[in-house]
């Protein structure tokens, strides 16, 4: 994963690299919980998880199915995500997740070498990555996902695969 500590590659716009973001999208997912609430930017982003039991993730590669977020274009950062949920064993827990601290450098997390990103793929801020907050029983994970164009095909022989869209964990805590 690139934390982008390196300066812009030779010949690249130093105002663009490393890739930064000023707005983001947000989505929350709850697993192995009941009555899970994630309040972010004034909205309960987990309305479908309120007042009901939520089972385990649907498959071992479930994060591959995480896509576009319902909540988009959020300026960095309107306050912590306030999480309240009940664990599998019945304990009610609360946490404030400070995304401003987790992403204090506003760098896009990705695995693409900067010299593999096409020259004019980004100008200025990189765009809006999606931040996912996952509650799974007693653990909260925070992930970032961002579509990054690439010079080469990511699936050999597929001319429509010039991108990476990895979901990378930025933070985790077990309560």
N, C-alpha and C positions, 0 to 999 in steps of 0.2 A: 504494500500500500504506500502510496506517495503522501508524505506529509508536506512535500514541496518546500523543503528548507533551502533548496538550491535556487539561485537567481535564474533569471530568464536565460535560455540557451542563446548562444551567439546568433545575432541577427533577428532575435525575437523581440517583440514589443515589451519592454520592462513594465509597462502599465497593465499588461494583460497577464504576465506570468510572474510569480506563481498564480494559479487560478483562484480567484476569490469570488465570494457571493455576498450580495447585499440584501437579497430577499430569498425566501425558501418556501417550500411546500411542506405540509405536515400531515401525517396520518398516524393513528395509534391502533394497536392490535392487542387484544387480551386473550390469553390461553390459560387453561387450568385454574380458573378463578370463578368467582361469582360476584355479581353487582360491581363491576369494574367501571370506574369513572376516570377519564383523563380530560381535564379542563385545560385548554390552551387557547390563548388569544381570546378569552371570553366565551369559548364554545365548548360544550361537552362533545368531544370528538369520538366518543365511544357510546353513542346513544343505544346501539343495538346490543351492548353488553350490560345494560342496566337492568336490575331486577331479574337476572337469570343466570343459570349455570353455563359456563363456557368450558368446553372440553379442550383436549390437546390440539396442537397444530395438525392440519389435515394430512401432512406427509413429511418425510424427512427433509425434502427440498422445498418446503413451503414458502421460503423467502423469495424463490424464483418467480412466484406468482404475485408478489407485491408489485403493484404498478403505480399508476398515477394517483396522487393524493387528492382527496376531496377538498382539502383546504389549501389554497394556493396564493402565491403572491404576498406572503407575510413578511413585512419588513423585519430585519434582524434587530432585536429579539424583544417581543412585547412583554416578557416576564416569564417566570418559570411555568413548567407544565405541572399542574397540581393533580396528583394521582391518589385515588382512594379505591381500595379493592379488598375483597375477602379471599384469603388463600384457600387451598383445598382442604386444610384442616380446620377452617372456620375462623381464623384470626383476621380481624380487620386491620389493615395497614394503611398508612398515609405517607406520602413523600412529595417533596417539591423538587423537580428536576430542572436544574438551571442550565438551559441550553446555551445561554450567553457565555457561561463559563466553559462548557464542553467545547464550544466552537468559537472561543474568544479570538482566535486569529482569523476567523471567517475564510479559512482555506477549504476548498473543495477536496474531499477525500477521494482518491482514485488510485488505480494501479497502472495507468498508462504512462510510459516514459514520455517526458515532454517533447522529445524529438520525434515521437510517433504521432503527435497531434498535428494535423494539417496547419500550415502557416496562418491562414485567416479563419480558423475555426471559431475563435473568440476575439472580440475587440472590447477591451474594458472588462467589467465583471463577467464571469463565466456564464451566468444564467442562474436559474433557480433549482438547486438540488432539492431532493425530497428527504426530509428527516422523518424517520420512522421511530416511534417509541413503542416498545413491546413490553407488556406485562405478562410474565409466565410464572404462575404460582408465587414464589417469593423473590423472583428476579426481575429487575427492569433493565432492559438493554436499549441503547440508542444507536441507530444506524443511519448512514447516509447513502443515498443512491443518486448518481448523476450520469446522464448520457454524455459520453466523451467520444467525439469523432476520432477515428484513427486513419492513418495513411494506408494501412494494409488490412486485408480481409481478416476477420476474426474467425470465420468459418471458411477454411480453404475451399475455393470453387464457388462461393456464394458472394456475388458482387454487391449484395445488399447488406453485408455484414461489416461495414467499415465503422464500427463503434464498439464501445464497451459500456455496460450499464451495471456495473458491479454494486452489490449491496454490502457495505463495509461497516463493521461495528466500530463505533467511536467511544463507547462508554458502557459500563455494566456495573450493577451493584445488586447483591443479594441481601434481603432484609430478614 
